[in-house]
Amino acid sequence: MTVTIAGSGLAELTCAWLLASRGHRVRLRPRPSYGPRPLLLGEDTLALLRALWGVASPADGHRLTHRHVRWAPGPPDPPLAHPAVVLDGALLCRRLLDRLCAHHPDAARPEREPAEPDPERDPAGPPHWTVTAEPPTGHPGEHWTAGRRHLLAGEAPLAPGQDAATARLDRTDLAWLHLTPLGNGRALLQAMVPGPVARPAELLGRLLATSELAPRLLHPPETAVALPAAPRLHLLPATAPSTCTPGTLLVGAGAIRYDPLSGTGTAQALRTAILAAALIGSAAAATPPDLLCAYYAARLRTAFQEHLTTCARLYPQAFPDPSWQHELNACGWPGTPLTG
């Protein structure tokens, strides 16, 4: 099979790696990088990356040893051993792309998108599938988004003497906050709020002031971004090839996005890559693509429902404030309310 990988995120590159390792021809169409992106990877996710790519854990990330959680009113739980690594996600993807091209130079190559097919340059012909984390314009289907909550994020210096090896989760009546040490005296502060935000840095500072995390930073983040972060599922993440167009497989956050509270979003993105590569392999072995696409969508729906069940169990424990009621109600699957 010939497959276009339209993107260069972890899910897209992992699917490309698996396909190239199994003898498929991969055309790479990387996206431009938009600068450093802090990525927190727990031991389970690191083990999955090692198993898939055959690489050691990154040596240049900042290592964390514990996690401290206060999810309900009252004193926090005792610190839990929680080994993890914080690294630059963009740098990790560049390294994996280099590894892919070095190990499979014949199977994986950049695509120059010629105006007309060139049989001499590409005897395999046009692609049978396109794999991407970004739904193409006009891709059929819609997203089901379970709420409208947003994640605020900004960096700030740790206060002198603060523990740089423990991640901390705290909650107020209006938000949960997560403090992740990044190394070199810096930390990433994130806060989940129940809707869009016009001035994220201002709100992040106010939330920090009411949190037990405030003394751990020298000052609040001076700049911040607000990103949509409610769980989201594409209702048609796979379409079969036709005689005129390749099939499309959405992976990563383009197919399914978890609430960051879960801490398993990266692992789930990798699992979509594994499933997409298996689907293409089965299609190459003459399994009907329509059946495979239906199976892919059903697997993602099941995972999404399980995730919403977890959200429906956790969020009411922490947020009695009426501003969160919409988000609590949104944890139900359309036509099938979930309880927790």
Helices and strands as residue ranges (DSSP letters): E 2-6, H 10-21, E 25-29, E 38-42, H 43-53, E 62-69, E 80-88, H 89-103, E 108-110, E 129-132, E 143-145, E 150-157, E 166-171, E 176-183, E 186-193, H 200-209, G 214-216, E 225-228, E 232-234, E 238-239, E 247-250, G 252-254, E 256-257, G 260-262, H 265-284, H 289-318, G 322-324, H 325-329
